């Protein structure tokens, strides 16, 4: 195998690792960094507990994206993949 080709392949692979990692965001980390100031899994805080939230993923997605009542929307603050990961985390913890 050509050394230049191998070097280019390794460089491309190494540079794409952060992209691959960010393509699969962690819902639990997102919840802890964006939601726990107002929400808890089991107890009501400023906002409802996760266990008392609507269980419909479409409703959760819309609420996170656009906001509701005192909750701000996260469209533009979180990517679509991050919102999807957060919804999966919420549904799994209800």
N, C-alpha and C positions, 0 to 999 in steps of 0.2 A: 504494500500500500504506500502511496506517495506521502512523504512526510508533511508537505504543505497541506494536502487534503486532510490528513489526520489532525493536524494542528487547527485547521479551520473547523472541522467537525467538533473537536473538543471545545473550542472557544464558543461556538454556537450553542452547544449543549450546556455549558457552564453558565453562559449569559441568560439562557432561558429558564433556569431553575427558579429565580425569584418570580417570574411571570407564572410559571406553573403553580407555585405555592399560592400566589394571590388569586388564581383562578378558582380555588376551592377555599373560600373564606370559612372561618370557624365561627359558627353561630353562638357558641357559649362565650367566646372572647368578645364578640360583638355585643352580646347582651350585657356582659360585665362592664364594658367600656362606654356603652351608650344608653343603657336602660335602667341600671340598678339604682340610679339616683331617684327614680320615681316608681320603679316596679321591683317586686320580689317574687320568687317562685310561689311561696305559700301565703304570704301576708300582704294585706293592702298597705301601701305606702301612700304617696301623693296620688298615684294611679293604681288601677286594679292589680291584684296578684295575677301571675301567669295562669294559675289554676282556675281563676274565675273569668278569664278572657274567652271571647268567642273562639270556638275551635275550628271554624272554617278558614282554611289557608287563604282564600281569596279576600276575605274580610280583613284578616291580619295584614296581608300584603298591602291592601288599599289604605289601611289605617297607618301603617308605618310609612308608606310613601307620601300620603297627603296630610296626615295628622288628623286629630279629632279632638274636639273640645279644647282643653288646655295643652294637649300634646302637640308639639310641632311636627311637621312633616320632615321626612329625611330624604326626600327626593333631591338629588344633587349633593347630599352629604354622604350618603351610602350608595354604592353601586347596585345595580340590579342583582348581581350575584350575591352581594352582601345581604341585601334584603331577603332574598330567597333563603340564604343560610340561616338568617335570623328567624324567619317563619318556620323553617324545619325544626329549629331548636325549640321554639315556643310550642309547637304542636307536640313534639316529643316529650315535653315536660308538663303537659296538661293533665 
